[in-house]
């Protein structure tokens, strides 16, 4: 088994996945990328130290494809996988009653099934590098608090958080840690390219309303902390931390505020 630690990242062709790949690659890790966006993965690999990365076209909705991808990456990494970052996801928002069947099914297929399949496929590999192995699932602050305009998306991220808690308990005896990443609004193409209305992007709308949009580099720092920490759920950004605290300690007040002044975000 190689001595160089290895991380496999889904959604590695852009956004959070790309930044986390760069962060770990710069610190000497062997980095694996999984994405349906081959060109995006090539762009990510161009940012990494030469010879220390591997990319594999992967549709996270395909359970068999997960086994192929992780087996291939393990071989490329010298027989080890220390971290699987179950990060690939999509977002759709707006008034729930107006969401289409296709939008809802796509959210479930990628955000829930993709994470479930990834966790299942990752287990045998992480068992080999336990007790330092960890599965990281990307949830969201929307997986901690329900927000107007994000009903279906929130449902998928609550599912991710529930899976994380269940597997952390179930796999503890095998020395495999499981944790979730719960970002607030992050400055990635997901919110930069989608129009909140005809005149501005969702990011512009969020900033105008006083909401925090955290740089994607903050996420990479937190993922690094997850790998070297021992908590279960990790937020990213002051906004996410504040919302989590209010939801936990002042649930009645928080509910009233969301019902009277809830922010509907079109994504």
N, C-alpha and C positions, 0 to 999 in steps of 0.2 A: 504494500500500500504506500502511495506517495506521501511524503511529509507535508507537501503544500496543501493547505486547506482549500476546499472547493464549495462554491455556492451556485445553485441553479435558480435562475430568475425568470419567471414567466412575465409576459408583457415587457420583455427586455428591449423592444424596438423603439421605445420612446418614453417620455415622462419619467415617472418614479422609477420604473425598471431600469432605464438607461442611467439615471443618476446613481442609483444604488450599485449598478455594475461598475461604473467608473470609480466610485468610492472604494469598493472592495478590491478592484483591480490595482488601484494605486497603492494599496496596502499589502500587495503580494499574494492575494488569493487567486486561485484559478476560477474563472468566471464562466458559467454556462448560461446561454440565453435561449429562451423558448418564446416563440411568437408566430403568428400567421403572417406578419409583416417582415418578409425576408430583407427587403431593402433597408428597413429601419434597423434590423439587427446588424447589417453590414455597417451602417453608420455608427452604431454603438461600438462595435468591435474596433473601429478605426480610432476610438478614443482610449482604448485599453492597451496595456503593455503587450508588445508582440509575442505571440506564442503562448499566452496565458489565458486564452479564451476559446470558447466553442459555441457554435450556434446551431439550433435545430428547429426547423419549421414545425410548429406544434399548434394544433387546435385543441384547446383545453377541454372542449366538450367531448372529445374522443377518448374513452377510457383506455383502449388498447394503445393509442398513440402515446399516451403518457409512459407506459412501460418501455416502449421503444426509445423514447427520448431520454429517459433517465438511465436506462441501461447503456445507451451510447455515450452519454455524458460521463457516467462513472468510469467507463473504459478510457475515455479521453483524459479524465482527471487522475488517472493512475489508481483506480479502484476505490475511490472514496467520494462521498458527498456528505459534507458537514451541515449544510444549510439548504433547505428548499424554501424559496420565497414565493409563495402562492399569491402572486400579485396581479395577474391579468384580470381585468374587469372592465365593464362599460357602465355608462350612466345615462338614464333618461329621466326627465322630470317634467314638471308642469302639473296642472290639475289632474288628479287621478282618474276621474271619470272620463277624461278625454284621451287617456293613453290607449293605444291600440293593443290588440292581442299579440301581435308580433313583437312590439316593444316589451311587453311584460314577459313573454316567453324567452326572448333573448336575454333579458336580465337574469332570469332564473337559470337558463342554460349555462351562461358564462360565469356569473357571479356566485352561483350556488353549486350547480353540478360540476363546473370546472374546478372549484376548490375542493369539493368532496372527492373527486377522482384523483386530483393531485395529491391529496393527503394519503389516500389509500396506496397509490403507486410509490409514494416517497418512503413509506414505512420501512420496507426491507433494506433500503439504502441507509437510512438514518440509524437503523438498529446496529449497523456495522461500525458506526463512528460514535455511538453512545459511550459515555454519558455527556459528551460535549455537543451532541447533535441537536438541531432544533428545526422545527417547522414553523414558519412565520406566515400567517394568513392576513392579507390586506382586507380589513373591514373598513370602518369609517366612523367619524363622529355620528353619522346618520345610523350607525349600528348601536349607538348608545341612547340617542334621543330621536324621537320621531318628529320630522319637520314637515309643515305644509309644502306640497309640491314635490315631495320626495318619497311618497308612500311606498311604491313598489320597490324603489331602490333601497329605502330603509329596511324593508322586509328582507331583502337579500343579505344586507350587511348584518342585521340581527342574527340571521341564520349562520353567518360566518363566525360571529362572536360566540354563538352557542356551540358550534362545532369545536371551536378553539378550547373552550372550557372543558368540554366533554373529553376531548383527546388528551388534553394536558393531564387530566386525572387518569385516563385509561392507559396511557403510555408511560406514566411516571415510573412504574416498576421496571420498565425496560431502559430507563435512563434517557428517554427522548423528551425534550422540552417542547412545548407548543405555546405560541404567543400570537397575539393579534396586534396589528398596526391600525390605529384609528385616527387618521388625519382629519383636519378640518378642511378648509378650502385651500388647495395647493395650486401654485402657478405652473400648470402643465397645459399641453395642447387641448386637453379635455374641456377646460373652461375658457381657453383663449380663442378657440375657433368657432364656438357655437354662439349664435346670436340669442341674447336674452330678449331682444325685440328688434325692430328693424334698424335701429340706430346705434346699438352698442352691444358689446359682448357681455356674457355673463360675468366675466372678471371685472369689467368696467362697472357693471351694475352693483356688484358686491362692494367694490371700493367706494362707490358713491353713497352707499347705504351705511358706510362705516364698518363693514365687515373686514376681518383680517384675511388676506390672501398670502399664505406663507411661501417662501421660495422653496423649490424642490430640493435644494441642498439640505434644508432642515430635515427632510424625510430621511435622507441617506444617513445623517448623523444619528437619528433615532434608531434606524435599523441596525446600525453598528452597535448602539447601546443595547438593543434587544439581544443580539448575539452574545454579548458579554454581560448581560444582566440576569435577573431572575424574577421579573414581574410577569404578569399575565397579559394585561392590556396596556398599550402604550399610545398616548395621544401625541399629536404633532401640532404645535402652535398654541399661542395664548388663548385664542378663541375656543379651540376644542377643549383645552384644559378647564376654562371657565365654565363652558356649557356642561361638562361632565360633573363639575363640582355642584353647580346649581341644581342639576337634575337629581343628584344624589341627596343633597342636604335640604333643599327647598322644593320638593316635588310639586306641592300645591301651587306655590307662587310661580314656579316655572310653567306649569300647565296653563295657568291663567294668562301668562304673558304670551305663550305660543298661540293660544286660542284668540287673543285679542289683537296681537301684533305680529303674528307669524309671517315669516318671509317665504314667499313662494319663489323658488329659483327655477328658471327654465334652463335645463341642460340637456 
